[in-house]
Amino acid sequence: MTTTARTSMSDTTTFKEPDLSHKEILEVLTGLLSMLFVAMVSSTIVSTALPTIIGDLQGSQTSYTWVVTATLLAMTVTSPIWSKLSDLFDKKMLVQVSGVLFLLGALAAGFSQNVPQLLGARALQGLGVGGLMALSQAIMGSIIPPRERGRYTGYMAAVMAVATVSGPLLGGLLVDSVGWRWCFWAAVPISLVGLGMLQKFLHLERVRREVRIDWWGAILISIAASLPLIWVSFAGKNYDWVSVESAYFLVPTLLAVIALIVVERRHPEPLIPGRILLEKTTSLAIIGSIAVGIAQFGTSVFLSQFFQVAQGFSPTEAGLLMLPLIIGSMIGATVSGQLITRTGAWKPYMLGGSVVLILGLVLMGFTDHTTAIWHLSIYMVLMGLGQGMLMQNLVLVVQNTVDIKEIGTASGVVSFFRSLGGTVGIAVLGAILANRVSDHIVTGMRDAGIPVAPGSNTGGSLDLDALPAPVLEIVRHAYGDSTGYIFVIAGAVAVITLVSVALMPHTELRTTVAKHDEKDPLGLEQPID
């Protein structure tokens, strides 16, 4: 194997340019993508199981939303921390630690006896998922040049897309066969196989440098990301959107953001470096990623609920009905990745993906409890194509702007904001859906002559088996007629992604892992046997 050493005037560290064969890269990716698959599945596998889980654990619509949000929130606030650590410490060791944390969370979730226990276990899972997400992208950026990376990020994007939307199918099958607890326990054997593959095949050059961890930045990021999500989950129901209670959440959030900016500007190793954020491609990719996150996570979670609650399908049937979304995502991710590697052009495919995603979301906005399944299937294929063409390619174009020593941080920045978008999306869309469902139920019950007690928690319970037939029909129609509204909102937000991609400068993807001048004017490049 021949590698190339590159040094620079600003960094005396010698970096050996990796020269891995296709077979060697696939061996690493097998373990990496196995772990990534179960991590991503964990975010959505509960979606078809949630009506059963929440009914069994005596939860509410707010509990429904937070079982998913707890994982995404922990993943979101920790991903930039994991990303920065990957630039400072051994990536292999870190990905194994995050995998173990995920496994412990999965085991604990399966043994949960009430909603608070389940939320705590899901948060621990999210801590591990944040590491697996961030480190997977950082490791790929450390062994594959950007031009070739399009090919392999297509594989990763396909795995992420399939995991995101196949989770509901797997969850439905497990609920109907062995029970909802196996939605969590099923991740254990696959994760163990992935950890074994990484131990055997993953070998990385570590670039050693002084370690300075930005502890205050980590704390402030956690506060700034967490408080708004807690706020939107209760605003409009427990208190008014504009109220003193809302200020209790929003004022500390604003102070945390201001403090974070000050800390990050002064720290020598900031979690979110300003020079990366202010780079035009990166800043636009961040904006676009937020909208993609809302479409990716929010829509898949509430689609499954729509099929079960609004249309009365079983968990398994609801999962099978999500297959068009899976197929579209696979095709969009793999085909765009291969074309980007062959041509080096990424912008046309991302623009096309943005348009297709918006079209799919807008069409979904016209759905109600009477919409034909074949119509929904077409809309889901369009949504999947768009998601697949955007997710990992947004990370790829940002990785192309930074050197190897910042590949983890740059990847983590985009993943952080995509996860933040997904977390915000589920929390906000869930709150909007809960309020609209409640209003529809009240109206439907009054029209049917069924008395509604003032202040009653209409629509708060998802234990549908306990509802009388007339009320059950009203609840199904309420969910069916309310879900389309949140897709309209997601489609409007996705327009921001289209604008962001359109404004990105179309730079050529480099053919080396390290960033350097092609002509090497200082003569610092030399081959190493």
C-alpha positions, 0 to 999 in steps of 0.5 A: 500500500502506498500513501502520501504524506502532506504537511503544512506551514500551520500544522507540523503534524504528518498525515498519511493519505490513506489508499484503501481498496474498494474491498477494504472500504466495504469491510469497514463500512459493513461494521459501520453501517450495521451500527448506523442502521440499528441506531437510525432504526431506533429513532423510528421503529417505535412509531408503529408500536407507539399506539400500543406502547402508550396505551399499555403504559397509560400515556397521552399524545404528548407522551407519544411525541416525546418517546421519539423526541427524547432520542432525537433530542439527546442525539442532537445535543450530543452530536457536535460534542461527539464530532469534536471529540473525533477530531481530538481522540481515537475515532475507533474507540469513540464509536465503540463507546457510543455503540455500547451506550446505545445497547444499554439504552435499548436494553433499558427501554425494553424493560421499562414499566412506565413512560418516565422510565421509557423516556430515560432509556430513550434518552440514553439511546439517543446519546449513543445514536448521536455518537454513531451518527457523527463518528460514522461520517467522520470516519468516512471522511478520514478514509475516502476522498470527497470525489470518491465519497459520493459513491460510498455516502450513497450507500450510507444515505441509503442505509439511513433512509431505509432505516428511517422509514423501515423502522415502522415496518419492523416495529409493526412486525415485532408488535404483532408477533412477539410484543413491543419490547422487542422493538428495543431488544432486537437491536442488540444482536445486530449491534454486537455484530457491527462492533465486532466488524469494526474491531477487526477491520477499522484501522485509522491513522490518528493525528495527535495534537493538544486536546482542549475540550470545550465543556462550557460550549457543550453545556450551553448547546444542550441548554439552547437546544433542549429548552425550546423543544420542551416549550413547544411540547406544552405551549398551547395546551398547558399554557398560552404560546404568549405567556409568562410560562413561555418566557420561562423557557425562551429567555434562558434559551436566548441567554444560552445562545448569546453565551454560546456565541461568546464562549465559541469565539474565545475557545481555542477548540470550539465545538462549533467553530465560527470559521466553519459556520461562516463558510458560505457552503456550510452555512447554506447546507446548515439551513437546508439540513434543518428543513430536511430533518423536519421532512425526514423524521417528522413525516415518517413518524406521523405517517405511521400514526396516520395509517393506524389511528386514522385508517385503522390498519394494524402495526404490521400493515402500517409498516408495509404501507411505508414501503414506497417511502423506503424504495424512493429513499433507496433509489434517490440515495444510491443513484445520486451518489453514483452519479456524483462520483462519476461526474463530480457534479453534485448541485443538479442532483440536490436541486432536483431532490429539493423540488421532488421533496417539496412536491411530495410533501405538498401532495401529502397535504391534501390527504384526509381520512378518505384518501386512496392508498395508491395516491399516498404511495405515489406521494411517499415515493416522491418524498423518499426520492427527495430525502435520499438525494439530499441527506448525505450529499449535504454533508458531503459538500461541507466535508469538501470545504475542510481539511482532515483535522476538522472533518469530524467537526464539519460533519457534526455541524450539518448532522447537528442541525439536521437532527435539530430540525428533525427534533424540532419538527416532531415536537412542533408538528406533534403539538400542532397535530395534538391541538388540531385533533383535539379541536376536531374531536370536540367539534365532531362529538358536539355535532354527534350530540355527544356531551363534552365536559369542559376542560376534558382531555379529548383525544388525549388517550391513544388507547383506541380499544377502550373507546365506544364505536361512535367516539372511535369513528370521530377520533379516526376522522379527526386524525385523518383530517388533521395530519395533512396540515402538518405536511403542508407546513413541512413542504413550506419549510422544505422550500428553504432547502431548495433556496439554500441549495440554489445559492451554494457555490458549485465547487468541484469535489477534490480527489484527496482526503486531505485539503491542500493546494493541487500544485503543492507550491512549497514542495512538501508532498512526498511519497511514503512506502 
